[in-house]
């Protein structure tokens, strides 16, 4: 009679351990655009033919990288080392590099130096990285992304099956689906739907660079000119109770959009640190609608009519909104036992949060 009891005890212990692991609290570090950039990674003769990009590289991103990157990473590492619940992964939402290298050789050089910069942070947890438009911009950039970034994604996530920027990974019963709307070799929507629906994780997140829901006057949201694709994307996300994590606009924003398939919450972050003392926003927007575009009529006036239309179409569906010009990083904490998802957003180099939002409450 001792053997069955012993076996039963072992089985119960294993089940208890599995349940405890699945119910474990977790945190995730959320980074938006970074635009890591070194001047030696550019063909300056080629870049000189693009005056606006030349200005951004020479007066902006290379300077921000030199002045702030190392110290910013020290803050991120300290958070990852000390924060409770434990940080299980870094989520980076595209434009990790500036791109615009100018030729294929420089594109490879830029991709390699960006990946080395990530490794030198000594943040020794998985990095889950989405593709950004800058990461694939310029001669040779797409090939460099496939040759350098994709293998790095496999290494960071310990997933040898990753072949494109459409991939998924599970950590502590939490599923992260990276979505690449620019991929031409495969149907990204089909893959996203399959990845999300086949996951049995309790919590699901969709990671992409461009927002799905427009949140500022520029209306740079994915599939903005392909309404059928966008409607299907909304349906896939809502039916899978997924939360959107995105970047691209160099703002911080939270928005809740209701759909016929359920509510969607979108979190948008920005990690381009221009000024480490930028700890409060110049303005906070809480009124959603075409007013966002009408307040800035001088920005691309030839597209103003379309942008007003898009915002007016979204407005009836939006029930929560905030948006501000605040660079920094987010900490997403998930407690399965309390069914709680909390976002804390930190401004620039701050080590105490500027804003705290109960994401789980928004989804109810």
Secondary structure as GFF3:
##gff-version 3
##sequence-region A 1 364
A	DSSP	alpha_helix	2	22	.	.	.	ID=ss1
A	DSSP	beta_strand	26	31	.	.	.	ID=ss2
A	DSSP	three_ten_helix	39	41	.	.	.	ID=ss3
A	DSSP	alpha_helix	44	47	.	.	.	ID=ss4
A	DSSP	alpha_helix	51	55	.	.	.	ID=ss5
A	DSSP	pi_helix	56	61	.	.	.	ID=ss6
A	DSSP	alpha_helix	62	82	.	.	.	ID=ss7
A	DSSP	beta_strand	87	92	.	.	.	ID=ss8
A	DSSP	alpha_helix	104	120	.	.	.	ID=ss9
A	DSSP	beta_strand	126	129	.	.	.	ID=ss10
A	DSSP	three_ten_helix	134	136	.	.	.	ID=ss11
A	DSSP	alpha_helix	141	144	.	.	.	ID=ss12
A	DSSP	pi_helix	145	149	.	.	.	ID=ss13
A	DSSP	alpha_helix	150	157	.	.	.	ID=ss14
A	DSSP	beta_strand	167	171	.	.	.	ID=ss15
A	DSSP	beta_strand	174	178	.	.	.	ID=ss16
A	DSSP	alpha_helix	188	198	.	.	.	ID=ss17
A	DSSP	beta_strand	203	207	.	.	.	ID=ss18
A	DSSP	alpha_helix	227	239	.	.	.	ID=ss19
A	DSSP	beta_strand	242	246	.	.	.	ID=ss20
A	DSSP	beta_strand	252	259	.	.	.	ID=ss21
A	DSSP	beta_strand	262	268	.	.	.	ID=ss22
A	DSSP	beta_strand	284	285	.	.	.	ID=ss23
A	DSSP	alpha_helix	291	294	.	.	.	ID=ss24
A	DSSP	three_ten_helix	301	303	.	.	.	ID=ss25
A	DSSP	alpha_helix	304	315	.	.	.	ID=ss26
A	DSSP	beta_strand	318	324	.	.	.	ID=ss27
A	DSSP	beta_strand	328	335	.	.	.	ID=ss28
A	DSSP	beta_strand	340	347	.	.	.	ID=ss29
A	DSSP	beta_strand	355	358	.	.	.	ID=ss30
A	DSSP	alpha_helix	359	362	.	.	.	ID=ss31
###
